[in-house]
């Protein structure tokens, strides 16, 4: 007599995206691209400060009225902020998860560490992210909510920016944070190219140079604003 044995259904072979190391790296790369696009667009908007108070304040007001009449004033802006906040949290979570996975894969330190090719940006990626996050919190309290700006005037974005950067410690902290951001962008772009599979020979060399050039231009653009305020070009 033949006995029929029913085998259990096979478990899914492919783990969920957020449970695999590759998935976490991909999530970190995708959210990093979203944040990178925000950084670029934010810079392009901020550079309007060189056009004077009226154009800059008109740009800021335009951000609040974009999407009208389908969206109420500021509604689409808050949706964008929520998306950005979600991207930041997911990016941080993925970065921490990847770091923890790396530590678990090497529970015992090497007896002799072989020199490998690395960069200052790569070695400072983790604490650089912490510095950027801390400064973003202060930046929001300063120029968005006005809690850290004693000269804050609701609705007068140009005045608030100039009043903030006229204080040299604030301007210096902003410029230092932008340098850290530039290092983060440089290494982040390079890592994203690798994760997304578009960083292979023979184009690897120019992609590294391209990442460095993009990071340098973004850093210079952001630093130029507080520098212009300090020297009196923007006032």
Secondary structure, DSSP 8 states (H G I E B T S, - for coil): ------------SS--GGGSHHHHHHHHHHHHHHHHHHHHHHHHHHGGGGG-HHHHHHHHHHHHHTTTTTS-TTHHHHHHHHHHHHHHHHHHHHHHHHHHHHHHHT-S--SS-------HHHHTHHHHHHHHHHHHHHHIIIIIS-TT-TT--TT-HHHHHHHHHTSHHHHHHHHHHHHHHHHHHHHHHHHHHHHTT---TTSHHHHHHHHHHHHHHHHHHHHHHHHHHHTTS--
